[in-house]
Amino acid sequence: MYFFKDSPKKKIVILLGHPDTSQTLCGELALLYESAAKKAGHEVRRFSIGDMNFDPILHKGYKAIQQLEPDLIKFQDAVRWSNHFVVIYPNWWCTMPALLKGLFDRVWMPGFCFHMIKNAEGKQTMGWHKLLKGRTARVIVTSGTHPVLIYLFFGDYTNEIKRGILWFAGFKTKLTKFGPAEHAPEWKLNEWRRKVVRLGKLGE
């Protein structure tokens, strides 16, 4: 007789990156992932960018410290707590919504997700420490155009978040792209829903 162990339970942070708090496909997918993950026994903390209260503009760049709002501190604490990070957002102009980018501008700071290495004279070198190393991430992106067509015409529209943001901090990231979404038939939407539910159950 063979005994199969359940997959390890994870601590998952879900970030819904669509600023619209009403019904959207991204919102529906986030809810499906969250429900499936909780049902499978994973611990889940969810954030919706449209419900968070913060200034998305890094006014002085890195020249001055801009105090984090309570919602951003709560988000940072959740990411530190987690071992899997899920980001769901729509592709707008081959990148993420501005509000979502603003969140990363504000919280993806030295001391939280990375630390630049300095030499004996205190000067910055080319290396850095990835302070969130060991975690995994899943980025789910919806688009109005087929992802292959976007890539052929405009290149990789997920490089910014996959490598520039998540890889830089230490995440091993997998991508899921859904499109064209605006006029997708119900059978196609159901296919996407089933895939997201499966990812939620597995904590992937």
MOPEKA-V572079 format. One record per backbone hydrogen bond with DSSP energy under -1.0 kcal/mol. CO is the residue of the C=O (numbers start at 0). NH is the residue of the N-H. E is the energy in kcal/mol with one decimal. If there is no record, write none. Layout:
[[CO	NH	E] [CO	NH	E]]
This chain:
[[9	42	-2.4] [10	82	-2.6] [10	83	-1.6] [11	44	-2.6] [12	85	-3.2] [13	46	-3.0] [14	87	-2.4] [15	48	-2.8] [23	27	-2.3] [24	28	-2.6] [25	29	-2.3] [26	30	-2.1] [27	31	-2.3] [28	32	-2.6] [29	33	-2.6] [30	34	-2.8] [31	35	-2.4] [32	36	-2.6] [33	37	-2.5] [34	38	-2.2] [35	39	-1.5] [36	41	-2.4] [37	40	-1.4] [42	11	-3.3] [44	13	-2.5] [46	15	-3.2] [47	50	-2.0] [56	58	-1.4] [57	60	-1.3] [59	62	-2.0] [68	72	-2.0] [69	73	-2.5] [70	74	-1.8] [71	75	-2.6] [72	76	-2.5] [73	77	-1.8] [74	78	-2.3] [75	79	-2.3] [76	80	-1.9] [77	81	-1.8] [82	135	-1.9] [83	12	-2.3] [84	137	-2.5] [85	14	-3.2] [86	139	-3.1] [87	16	-3.9] [88	141	-1.7] [94	91	-2.8] [96	100	-2.1] [97	101	-2.5] [98	102	-1.6] [99	103	-1.8] [100	104	-2.4] [101	105	-1.7] [102	106	-2.5] [103	107	-2.2] [106	108	-2.4] [108	111	-1.9] [108	112	-1.9] [112	130	-1.2] [113	110	-3.0] [114	128	-3.2] [116	124	-3.0] [118	121	-2.0] [122	118	-2.7] [126	116	-2.0] [128	114	-1.7] [129	132	-1.4] [131	134	-1.1] [134	171	-1.9] [135	84	-2.1] [136	173	-2.2] [137	86	-2.4] [138	175	-2.6] [139	88	-2.2] [140	177	-2.8] [141	90	-3.2] [142	180	-2.5] [145	149	-2.0] [146	150	-2.2] [147	151	-2.3] [148	152	-2.3] [149	153	-3.1] [150	154	-1.8] [157	161	-2.7] [158	162	-2.3] [158	163	-1.9] [160	165	-2.6] [161	166	-1.8] [162	167	-1.4] [165	170	-2.3] [168	131	-2.1] [171	136	-2.2] [173	138	-2.6] [175	140	-2.7] [177	142	-1.8] [180	183	-1.1] [184	188	-2.2] [185	189	-2.6] [186	190	-1.5] [187	191	-2.1] [188	192	-2.6] [189	193	-2.5] [190	194	-1.8] [191	195	-2.2] [192	196	-2.4] [193	197	-2.2] [194	198	-2.2] [195	199	-2.4] [196	200	-2.4] [197	201	-2.0] [198	202	-1.2] [198	203	-2.5]]
